[in-house]
């Protein structure tokens, strides 16, 4: 899982980024397993993505509140796309 760090107005933010998985350049967002604004713990499964080879769960990169940036299921997104951010509280 790829993550990046930033600082928001009230704390640090960990971003959930589509990781590089082999030669795949695009993935399909299949299903969000949590709701926007939900509290999550680091390592909780939060979204299912699909490549042409397999479905994969991506986990929360940190503990906090999730801010979903790519809300629609069935959206195709590029590797490196920020799917969500977790505001650490």
Rosetta constraint file for C-alpha pairs under 8 A:
AtomPair CA 1 CA 16 HARMONIC 7.66 0.50
AtomPair CA 1 CA 17 HARMONIC 7.21 0.50
AtomPair CA 1 CA 18 HARMONIC 7.27 0.50
AtomPair CA 1 CA 19 HARMONIC 5.48 0.50
AtomPair CA 1 CA 58 HARMONIC 6.65 0.50
AtomPair CA 1 CA 59 HARMONIC 7.33 0.50
AtomPair CA 1 CA 61 HARMONIC 7.92 0.50
AtomPair CA 2 CA 16 HARMONIC 6.49 0.50
AtomPair CA 2 CA 17 HARMONIC 5.18 0.50
AtomPair CA 2 CA 18 HARMONIC 6.52 0.50
AtomPair CA 2 CA 19 HARMONIC 5.08 0.50
AtomPair CA 3 CA 14 HARMONIC 6.36 0.50
AtomPair CA 3 CA 15 HARMONIC 5.15 0.50
AtomPair CA 3 CA 16 HARMONIC 5.17 0.50
AtomPair CA 3 CA 17 HARMONIC 5.52 0.50
AtomPair CA 3 CA 61 HARMONIC 6.39 0.50
AtomPair CA 4 CA 14 HARMONIC 5.64 0.50
AtomPair CA 4 CA 15 HARMONIC 5.13 0.50
AtomPair CA 4 CA 16 HARMONIC 7.32 0.50
AtomPair CA 4 CA 17 HARMONIC 7.55 0.50
AtomPair CA 5 CA 12 HARMONIC 7.02 0.50
AtomPair CA 5 CA 13 HARMONIC 5.71 0.50
AtomPair CA 5 CA 14 HARMONIC 4.75 0.50
AtomPair CA 5 CA 15 HARMONIC 6.36 0.50
AtomPair CA 6 CA 12 HARMONIC 5.73 0.50
AtomPair CA 6 CA 13 HARMONIC 5.05 0.50
AtomPair CA 6 CA 14 HARMONIC 6.52 0.50
AtomPair CA 6 CA 15 HARMONIC 7.93 0.50
AtomPair CA 7 CA 11 HARMONIC 5.81 0.50
AtomPair CA 7 CA 12 HARMONIC 4.18 0.50
AtomPair CA 7 CA 13 HARMONIC 5.58 0.50
AtomPair CA 8 CA 12 HARMONIC 5.53 0.50
AtomPair CA 8 CA 13 HARMONIC 6.15 0.50
AtomPair CA 8 CA 87 HARMONIC 7.70 0.50
AtomPair CA 11 CA 87 HARMONIC 6.80 0.50
AtomPair CA 11 CA 88 HARMONIC 6.14 0.50
AtomPair CA 11 CA 89 HARMONIC 6.80 0.50
AtomPair CA 12 CA 87 HARMONIC 6.18 0.50
AtomPair CA 12 CA 88 HARMONIC 5.66 0.50
AtomPair CA 13 CA 85 HARMONIC 6.30 0.50
AtomPair CA 13 CA 86 HARMONIC 5.51 0.50
AtomPair CA 13 CA 87 HARMONIC 4.59 0.50
AtomPair CA 13 CA 88 HARMONIC 5.92 0.50
AtomPair CA 14 CA 61 HARMONIC 6.22 0.50
AtomPair CA 14 CA 62 HARMONIC 6.31 0.50
AtomPair CA 14 CA 85 HARMONIC 5.59 0.50
AtomPair CA 14 CA 86 HARMONIC 5.16 0.50
AtomPair CA 14 CA 87 HARMONIC 6.64 0.50
AtomPair CA 14 CA 88 HARMONIC 7.46 0.50
AtomPair CA 15 CA 61 HARMONIC 7.02 0.50
AtomPair CA 15 CA 82 HARMONIC 6.34 0.50
AtomPair CA 15 CA 83 HARMONIC 7.59 0.50
AtomPair CA 15 CA 84 HARMONIC 5.90 0.50
AtomPair CA 15 CA 85 HARMONIC 4.23 0.50
AtomPair CA 15 CA 86 HARMONIC 6.23 0.50
AtomPair CA 16 CA 60 HARMONIC 6.86 0.50
AtomPair CA 16 CA 61 HARMONIC 6.25 0.50
AtomPair CA 16 CA 82 HARMONIC 5.72 0.50
AtomPair CA 16 CA 83 HARMONIC 5.65 0.50
AtomPair CA 16 CA 84 HARMONIC 5.16 0.50
AtomPair CA 16 CA 85 HARMONIC 5.81 0.50
AtomPair CA 16 CA 86 HARMONIC 7.70 0.50
AtomPair CA 17 CA 79 HARMONIC 7.74 0.50
AtomPair CA 17 CA 80 HARMONIC 5.54 0.50
AtomPair CA 17 CA 81 HARMONIC 5.48 0.50
AtomPair CA 17 CA 82 HARMONIC 4.39 0.50
AtomPair CA 17 CA 83 HARMONIC 5.76 0.50
AtomPair CA 17 CA 84 HARMONIC 7.37 0.50
AtomPair CA 18 CA 27 HARMONIC 7.96 0.50
AtomPair CA 18 CA 78 HARMONIC 7.32 0.50
AtomPair CA 18 CA 79 HARMONIC 5.02 0.50
AtomPair CA 18 CA 80 HARMONIC 4.98 0.50
AtomPair CA 18 CA 81 HARMONIC 5.45 0.50
AtomPair CA 18 CA 82 HARMONIC 6.56 0.50
AtomPair CA 18 CA 83 HARMONIC 6.90 0.50
AtomPair CA 19 CA 79 HARMONIC 5.88 0.50
AtomPair CA 19 CA 80 HARMONIC 6.16 0.50
AtomPair CA 20 CA 24 HARMONIC 7.14 0.50
AtomPair CA 20 CA 25 HARMONIC 7.73 0.50
AtomPair CA 20 CA 79 HARMONIC 5.82 0.50
AtomPair CA 20 CA 80 HARMONIC 7.29 0.50
AtomPair CA 24 CA 51 HARMONIC 7.10 0.50
AtomPair CA 24 CA 79 HARMONIC 7.62 0.50
AtomPair CA 25 CA 78 HARMONIC 5.71 0.50
AtomPair CA 25 CA 79 HARMONIC 5.50 0.50
AtomPair CA 26 CA 51 HARMONIC 7.30 0.50
AtomPair CA 26 CA 76 HARMONIC 6.34 0.50
AtomPair CA 26 CA 77 HARMONIC 5.41 0.50
AtomPair CA 26 CA 78 HARMONIC 4.35 0.50
AtomPair CA 26 CA 79 HARMONIC 5.80 0.50
AtomPair CA 27 CA 49 HARMONIC 6.33 0.50
AtomPair CA 27 CA 50 HARMONIC 5.59 0.50
AtomPair CA 27 CA 51 HARMONIC 5.08 0.50
AtomPair CA 27 CA 52 HARMONIC 7.99 0.50
AtomPair CA 27 CA 76 HARMONIC 5.53 0.50
AtomPair CA 27 CA 77 HARMONIC 5.54 0.50
AtomPair CA 27 CA 78 HARMONIC 6.37 0.50
AtomPair CA 27 CA 79 HARMONIC 7.12 0.50
AtomPair CA 28 CA 49 HARMONIC 5.43 0.50
AtomPair CA 28 CA 50 HARMONIC 4.99 0.50
AtomPair CA 28 CA 51 HARMONIC 6.50 0.50
AtomPair CA 28 CA 73 HARMONIC 7.93 0.50
AtomPair CA 28 CA 74 HARMONIC 5.94 0.50
AtomPair CA 28 CA 75 HARMONIC 5.71 0.50
AtomPair CA 28 CA 76 HARMONIC 4.39 0.50
AtomPair CA 28 CA 77 HARMONIC 6.40 0.50
AtomPair CA 29 CA 47 HARMONIC 7.47 0.50
AtomPair CA 29 CA 48 HARMONIC 6.30 0.50
AtomPair CA 29 CA 49 HARMONIC 4.62 0.50
AtomPair CA 29 CA 50 HARMONIC 6.56 0.50
AtomPair CA 29 CA 72 HARMONIC 7.61 0.50
AtomPair CA 29 CA 73 HARMONIC 5.27 0.50
AtomPair CA 29 CA 74 HARMONIC 5.34 0.50
AtomPair CA 29 CA 75 HARMONIC 5.41 0.50
AtomPair CA 29 CA 76 HARMONIC 6.26 0.50
AtomPair CA 29 CA 77 HARMONIC 7.46 0.50
AtomPair CA 30 CA 47 HARMONIC 7.54 0.50
AtomPair CA 30 CA 48 HARMONIC 5.34 0.50
AtomPair CA 30 CA 49 HARMONIC 5.21 0.50
AtomPair CA 30 CA 50 HARMONIC 6.46 0.50
AtomPair CA 30 CA 73 HARMONIC 5.22 0.50
AtomPair CA 30 CA 74 HARMONIC 5.54 0.50
AtomPair CA 30 CA 75 HARMONIC 7.77 0.50
AtomPair CA 31 CA 47 HARMONIC 5.77 0.50
AtomPair CA 31 CA 48 HARMONIC 5.20 0.50
AtomPair CA 31 CA 49 HARMONIC 7.22 0.50
AtomPair CA 31 CA 73 HARMONIC 5.46 0.50
AtomPair CA 31 CA 74 HARMONIC 7.84 0.50
AtomPair CA 32 CA 46 HARMONIC 6.03 0.50
AtomPair CA 32 CA 47 HARMONIC 4.37 0.50
AtomPair CA 32 CA 48 HARMONIC 6.37 0.50
AtomPair CA 32 CA 71 HARMONIC 7.88 0.50
AtomPair CA 32 CA 73 HARMONIC 7.22 0.50
AtomPair CA 33 CA 45 HARMONIC 6.92 0.50
AtomPair CA 33 CA 46 HARMONIC 4.83 0.50
AtomPair CA 33 CA 47 HARMONIC 5.28 0.50
AtomPair CA 33 CA 48 HARMONIC 7.35 0.50
AtomPair CA 34 CA 38 HARMONIC 6.55 0.50
AtomPair CA 34 CA 46 HARMONIC 5.55 0.50
AtomPair CA 34 CA 47 HARMONIC 7.42 0.50
AtomPair CA 35 CA 66 HARMONIC 7.98 0.50
AtomPair CA 36 CA 66 HARMONIC 5.97 0.50
AtomPair CA 36 CA 67 HARMONIC 5.58 0.50
AtomPair CA 36 CA 68 HARMONIC 5.45 0.50
AtomPair CA 37 CA 65 HARMONIC 5.55 0.50
AtomPair CA 37 CA 66 HARMONIC 5.06 0.50
AtomPair CA 37 CA 67 HARMONIC 5.69 0.50
AtomPair CA 37 CA 68 HARMONIC 7.74 0.50
AtomPair CA 38 CA 65 HARMONIC 5.54 0.50
AtomPair CA 38 CA 66 HARMONIC 5.71 0.50
AtomPair CA 39 CA 63 HARMONIC 7.57 0.50
AtomPair CA 39 CA 64 HARMONIC 5.58 0.50
AtomPair CA 39 CA 65 HARMONIC 4.51 0.50
AtomPair CA 39 CA 66 HARMONIC 6.46 0.50
AtomPair CA 40 CA 44 HARMONIC 6.49 0.50
AtomPair CA 40 CA 60 HARMONIC 6.82 0.50
AtomPair CA 40 CA 62 HARMONIC 7.73 0.50
AtomPair CA 40 CA 63 HARMONIC 5.53 0.50
AtomPair CA 40 CA 64 HARMONIC 5.57 0.50
AtomPair CA 40 CA 65 HARMONIC 6.07 0.50
AtomPair CA 40 CA 66 HARMONIC 6.77 0.50
AtomPair CA 41 CA 60 HARMONIC 6.62 0.50
AtomPair CA 41 CA 62 HARMONIC 6.21 0.50
AtomPair CA 41 CA 63 HARMONIC 4.10 0.50
AtomPair CA 41 CA 64 HARMONIC 6.53 0.50
AtomPair CA 42 CA 59 HARMONIC 7.19 0.50
AtomPair CA 42 CA 60 HARMONIC 5.00 0.50
AtomPair CA 42 CA 61 HARMONIC 5.29 0.50
AtomPair CA 42 CA 62 HARMONIC 4.07 0.50
AtomPair CA 42 CA 63 HARMONIC 4.67 0.50
AtomPair CA 43 CA 59 HARMONIC 4.93 0.50
AtomPair CA 43 CA 60 HARMONIC 5.13 0.50
AtomPair CA 43 CA 61 HARMONIC 6.42 0.50
AtomPair CA 43 CA 62 HARMONIC 7.24 0.50
AtomPair CA 44 CA 59 HARMONIC 5.14 0.50
AtomPair CA 44 CA 60 HARMONIC 5.36 0.50
AtomPair CA 45 CA 57 HARMONIC 5.95 0.50
AtomPair CA 45 CA 58 HARMONIC 5.71 0.50
AtomPair CA 45 CA 59 HARMONIC 4.23 0.50
AtomPair CA 45 CA 60 HARMONIC 6.32 0.50
AtomPair CA 46 CA 57 HARMONIC 7.09 0.50
AtomPair CA 46 CA 58 HARMONIC 6.04 0.50
AtomPair CA 46 CA 59 HARMONIC 5.43 0.50
AtomPair CA 46 CA 60 HARMONIC 6.08 0.50
AtomPair CA 47 CA 57 HARMONIC 5.67 0.50
AtomPair CA 47 CA 58 HARMONIC 5.44 0.50
AtomPair CA 47 CA 59 HARMONIC 7.17 0.50
AtomPair CA 48 CA 55 HARMONIC 6.60 0.50
AtomPair CA 48 CA 56 HARMONIC 5.57 0.50
AtomPair CA 48 CA 57 HARMONIC 4.48 0.50
AtomPair CA 48 CA 58 HARMONIC 6.31 0.50
AtomPair CA 49 CA 55 HARMONIC 5.58 0.50
AtomPair CA 49 CA 56 HARMONIC 5.33 0.50
AtomPair CA 49 CA 57 HARMONIC 6.36 0.50
AtomPair CA 49 CA 58 HARMONIC 7.41 0.50
AtomPair CA 50 CA 54 HARMONIC 5.75 0.50
AtomPair CA 50 CA 55 HARMONIC 4.22 0.50
AtomPair CA 50 CA 56 HARMONIC 6.20 0.50
AtomPair CA 51 CA 55 HARMONIC 6.38 0.50
AtomPair CA 60 CA 86 HARMONIC 7.48 0.50
AtomPair CA 61 CA 86 HARMONIC 7.35 0.50
AtomPair CA 62 CA 86 HARMONIC 6.43 0.50
AtomPair CA 62 CA 88 HARMONIC 6.96 0.50
AtomPair CA 63 CA 86 HARMONIC 7.09 0.50
AtomPair CA 63 CA 87 HARMONIC 7.88 0.50
AtomPair CA 63 CA 88 HARMONIC 5.99 0.50
AtomPair CA 63 CA 89 HARMONIC 7.62 0.50
AtomPair CA 64 CA 86 HARMONIC 5.65 0.50
AtomPair CA 64 CA 87 HARMONIC 5.33 0.50
AtomPair CA 64 CA 88 HARMONIC 4.42 0.50
AtomPair CA 64 CA 89 HARMONIC 5.40 0.50
AtomPair CA 65 CA 86 HARMONIC 5.33 0.50
AtomPair CA 65 CA 87 HARMONIC 5.31 0.50
AtomPair CA 65 CA 88 HARMONIC 6.78 0.50
AtomPair CA 65 CA 89 HARMONIC 7.51 0.50
AtomPair CA 66 CA 84 HARMONIC 6.66 0.50
AtomPair CA 66 CA 85 HARMONIC 5.75 0.50
AtomPair CA 66 CA 86 HARMONIC 4.47 0.50
AtomPair CA 66 CA 87 HARMONIC 6.53 0.50
AtomPair CA 67 CA 84 HARMONIC 5.43 0.50
AtomPair CA 67 CA 85 HARMONIC 5.11 0.50
AtomPair CA 67 CA 86 HARMONIC 6.11 0.50
AtomPair CA 67 CA 87 HARMONIC 7.58 0.50
AtomPair CA 68 CA 83 HARMONIC 6.32 0.50
AtomPair CA 68 CA 84 HARMONIC 4.26 0.50
AtomPair CA 68 CA 85 HARMONIC 6.53 0.50
AtomPair CA 69 CA 82 HARMONIC 7.01 0.50
AtomPair CA 69 CA 83 HARMONIC 5.23 0.50
AtomPair CA 69 CA 84 HARMONIC 4.90 0.50
AtomPair CA 69 CA 85 HARMONIC 7.43 0.50
AtomPair CA 70 CA 75 HARMONIC 7.74 0.50
AtomPair CA 70 CA 82 HARMONIC 7.86 0.50
AtomPair CA 70 CA 83 HARMONIC 5.23 0.50
AtomPair CA 70 CA 84 HARMONIC 6.95 0.50
AtomPair CA 77 CA 81 HARMONIC 6.50 0.50
